[in-house]
Amino acid sequence: MRIKVKIKTLMVAAAGFLVLGLLLIRFGIPQLELYAAQKQLAEGKEEAKQKILASLKDVSESQKWELIKEHFIEEEIYNRFNVYIGPDSSFWSDGREANQFTWDEKLPYLNEYIARAPVDGYFAEAVKQLVYFHQREGDEDEAIAVMEKGIDRFGDYADIQNRQDLEIERVDLLIEQGKRSQAFSEFKKLNAKKAEFTGDQSGQLALLEARLMLEDGKVSEAKQLVAAKVSEEKIQWEKEAEETGGEDMGEPVILSELETFLDSLDGFDEGNNMLASVEGRLMKSDGTPVSNAGVILRRESDVYSSVSPEEPFQTITDKEGNFSINGVIPGHYQVFLGLSFEQIDGWAYPAPEGKWLTIEAGEAKSMEIVLKPLIELSSPVNQEVVKEQEVVFEWGKVPGAAYYDLELGFEVDSGSMGVSFEVGITGNKLEVPVDEIYDIQGGIVFSEENEEADPVSILAFANSENRFLWSVKAYDSSGNMLTQSNGYRLDEKTIGNLPFFYLKERELTEADRLYLDGQKERAYEQYEESYRGNPEDLHSLRMLARLPSSEWNESEDQPDDYQRKWAEVSSSAYAAFSMAKYYGQERDWKQYQYWYDEYIKRTGKPHHYDLGFNGQKLMEQGLPEQAIVHLRKSVDQDPDHRFIGSLLAAVLSEGAAFEEAISLADQYPDFMDMSRETDWLGMIQDMKTESASVPGYRGELKNALSLAYSGRESEWKEWAGKTKLSALRVFVEAAARVE
Amino acid sequence: MQQEKNRIKEQLEDELRDFHFQGEKQVLNRLKNKSFGRKVSEFWNKEVEIPLLPAGIAAAIFLSWGILDRLPEDIPEAGVEERDLVETGGSTYWKDQLEKAVAEDED
C-alpha cells in the first residue's frame, strides 16, 4: 500500500515524533528508571538507592514529597526493623526495604520536607523522626529547633490534631532532655487549651499530665487523673458502639494505653523518687557496636503482641550502640531488640538479666546487652542417617557455659514439634542410646476435623522415615542463657550445619505402616499380635501404650495393662510421669511417690515444672513443710514463677507472717498468666488488711488451705459458700487452681 | 477567426495606448530565478508517494533505537525475586538457601 502525502505533512509529523521522543527521554525515562529503582530497592540493591536519591533531584516537587513519604517516613514507621527479638520470642517482617537509606542520605531531604512539604500526619511524623535523630546524636538544641519549626508550620488552625501530637511530643522531649521547668511551663500552656483536645489527643494529654505528676512524686493524683480518663473514654467507646448499632469495635488504643498505665501504678504509693531510668550499650561479643537498633522495654501486658509504636519505653541506639530510656515506671519488663537481618544474622540475643527485667522505683539501671555467636552443631547434622545403637550429639563449646539444654524435634505437616530432651548437660557432647530417643513422646498433633491424633506425632521418634531436628542452649552457672544454636541463619556463612538427621537404626514394622496409613484398629491388632508372640518386642508394647492417647481426654483414664507394663519395663520418663499423674489424681500417695521417683530417675535432672508439680502433690498430702522445699526450687528456677501461688499457700500454712509472704510475692511475680487472678501480692495484702480485725484469722487460713488441698470437694465448697472472709476465700481458691 | 482576433487586438492596443508596462524586467527575472520562499513553498507542497510498510518499519526502528537504548535494563517482575523466610526447628532461613542446602545434603 502506498499513500500520497505532502512533504509539509510529513515534516510536521516527523517533528511531532521528535518532540515526543525528547519529552519521553526527558521525563518518561526517568520515571521508568525510578519505577525500576523502586522495585530493585525492595531487593536490597545498593545502586537502586543511589538512583532514587538522584531522581529526587529532578522530579517534580509533589513527586519528591511522595518519594520521601514512601521511602523515608513510612519505612521508618512501619519497617524500621526486620526483626523484633525478645528473651524467648522473636518475630520478623520481610516487608522492609533490605537496603534502607542512611540518616546521612535522608537528612537533607527530610530537612527540605519539613521546610516546604504540606502539613499533615506524615509531616508530623517526619518532624518526630528528625527530632529524635538529633536527640540521639546528642544535639538537643537542634532537636528542639526542629520541633518548634514543625509546630510553627502547622500554624494555628491547620490540622489541629497533628499539631497537638507534636505539642505533646515537645513536652516529652523536654522531659527527656531533663528540662523539667520548661516541660512544666509548656504543659501549662497546653493545659490552658485543654478543651481543644479531643479523642486520642485528649487521652494523650491526660497521660502526659500523669507522667508529669509522677515526675513530681504525686502518684495517687496521677492514678486519680488516669482513672477518671479511663471511665470517660469507656463511656465514649460505649456510646460510639451504640451509634454504630452495636457493631463489635475493638477497644480504642488510647483506652488500653490508659488502662495499662493505671495498672502499672498498682501497688505504688506516694514517693518523690519513683521513676527509673535504664541506660546501656548494645554490642556484639566481638566488640562491634550495634547502632540504629531498637531497644524496647515491654510491659507484661504487651509481650505477647507485636511491638506497637504506642509502647512508651522504646529508643534507638546511637552510633556507638548506646541507649537510654528515662521516666520508666518501676515494674517487670522484657527487653526486646529491633534489628535488621544483617545485625541478627548468625547471632543470638541473650536477654541482659534473664527473661524478666525488674526495675525498682527510682533505680538508675545500667546494662550491657551483648549478642553472642550462635552455637554450631557438629553431629548429627545435614540429614545424616544414624543407624547405630547410639546417637552422639556434639556441638561447639561455648566459653563460660556451665551447662547446656538439648531439645529434640520431629517434623509434622504443619511444621515441627519440639520437646525438651535433656537439661543440665555439663559437656558439649551427649551420647544417647537410640531406645531413649524412641521412648520420647512429644506433643500430640490433633487434626481439626476428626479430633484424631496425627499418627506421625504418636509414632514420634520411632518413625525411621521422619526427619528429626535438634538444638542446644548454653547457660552460665547462675542459669542465664548465654547463647543457643537456634536463630537467624540467613547467609551462606551463617547457615552452618543444618540441624536435621534421620534415625534408621530400626525399620518400620508392618503395624507401623498400617498406623501411618490411618488404619488404627488394624495396626492395634497387629501390635497386640506381635507383642503376644514376642514379649521382648518392646516397640509393639510402646505403641500399644501410646495408641490410646491418640484420643482426647485419655489422661483421666486408668492406665490399661499395656500402659502399666510399658511404664514398668521401659525407660520412658513420660510413661512414669503419666503413672505418677494418674496416682496423684487418685490420691494413692504410695504409688504416686514410687512413680514420681521413678520418673526423676529416668529423666535425670528434674525440670522446674516437675518440682512444682511434686510440691503441689505434697501440699495435697498435707506436708507443707516438704512442699516448700520443692516449690521454692521450682519458683527459683522458673523465670515465669508458675508455682508461686502454691509456694505462698505452703509458707502461709506453715505459719509464715504476711510480710514474709508479701516479700515472696513481690520477688516472684506470676508471669504465667497476666490476669488479675494471679495478683498474689494484692491478694495477700488484702488478707493482711482483712486479718487485722478478725481474731483467729491465721487458724482459719490454715484450715481453709488444708481443706482446699484435701480433695474433699463438697466440704470445701460448703466452707467457701459460708465464709465471710472474702480476701481469704479469694486467695485459697486461686492457690488451689494453680497448675 | 483571424480577422476577429486582429480586430480585438487593435481595439485592445487602442484602449491601452496610455498604459506603459515597466516591470517587464522583473517579471522576466522572476521567471528565470525562482525566489527561495517560492522554492520552499513548492517543495513544501510537493506530493510524494510513500510505500506504507517499509516506511512504517523504518520509522519504528528509528524511534525505538533512541528509546530502547535508554530503557532501564531490568525491570524485575513483581514477586519473582522476592525471597521468603522459613522457620524450621527454631531457626529462620531464606527458603531458597535452605532448600539448596538440603538438596546438597541429600546428594
Boltz contact constraints between the chains, C-beta under 6 A:
constraints:
  - contact:
      token1: [A, 1]
      token2: [B, 52]
      max_distance: 6.0
  - contact:
      token1: [A, 2]
      token2: [B, 49]
      max_distance: 6.0
  - contact:
      token1: [A, 2]
      token2: [B, 51]
      max_distance: 6.0
  - contact:
      token1: [A, 3]
      token2: [B, 50]
      max_distance: 6.0
  - contact:
      token1: [A, 3]
      token2: [B, 52]
      max_distance: 6.0
  - contact:
      token1: [A, 4]
      token2: [B, 47]
      max_distance: 6.0
  - contact:
      token1: [A, 4]
      token2: [B, 49]
      max_distance: 6.0
  - contact:
      token1: [A, 6]
      token2: [B, 45]
      max_distance: 6.0
  - contact:
      token1: [A, 6]
      token2: [B, 47]
      max_distance: 6.0
  - contact:
      token1: [A, 7]
      token2: [B, 46]
      max_distance: 6.0
  - contact:
      token1: [A, 8]
      token2: [B, 44]
      max_distance: 6.0
  - contact:
      token1: [A, 21]
      token2: [B, 66]
      max_distance: 6.0
  - contact:
      token1: [A, 29]
      token2: [B, 70]
      max_distance: 6.0
  - contact:
      token1: [A, 32]
      token2: [B, 72]
      max_distance: 6.0
  - contact:
      token1: [A, 33]
      token2: [B, 72]
      max_distance: 6.0
  - contact:
      token1: [A, 36]
      token2: [B, 72]
      max_distance: 6.0
  - contact:
      token1: [A, 36]
      token2: [B, 75]
      max_distance: 6.0
  - contact:
      token1: [A, 39]
      token2: [B, 76]
      max_distance: 6.0
  - contact:
      token1: [A, 43]
      token2: [B, 81]
      max_distance: 6.0
  - contact:
      token1: [A, 94]
      token2: [B, 85]
      max_distance: 6.0
  - contact:
      token1: [A, 382]
      token2: [B, 105]
      max_distance: 6.0
  - contact:
      token1: [A, 383]
      token2: [B, 105]
      max_distance: 6.0
  - contact:
      token1: [A, 409]
      token2: [B, 89]
      max_distance: 6.0
  - contact:
      token1: [A, 416]
      token2: [B, 89]
      max_distance: 6.0
  - contact:
      token1: [A, 469]
      token2: [B, 89]
      max_distance: 6.0
  - contact:
      token1: [A, 471]
      token2: [B, 90]
      max_distance: 6.0
  - contact:
      token1: [A, 486]
      token2: [B, 90]
      max_distance: 6.0
  - contact:
      token1: [A, 486]
      token2: [B, 91]
      max_distance: 6.0
  - contact:
      token1: [A, 488]
      token2: [B, 92]
      max_distance: 6.0
  - contact:
      token1: [A, 489]
      token2: [B, 91]
      max_distance: 6.0
  - contact:
      token1: [A, 489]
      token2: [B, 93]
      max_distance: 6.0
  - contact:
      token1: [A, 490]
      token2: [B, 94]
      max_distance: 6.0
  - contact:
      token1: [A, 495]
      token2: [B, 101]
      max_distance: 6.0
  - contact:
      token1: [A, 498]
      token2: [B, 101]
      max_distance: 6.0
  - contact:
      token1: [A, 499]
      token2: [B, 89]
      max_distance: 6.0
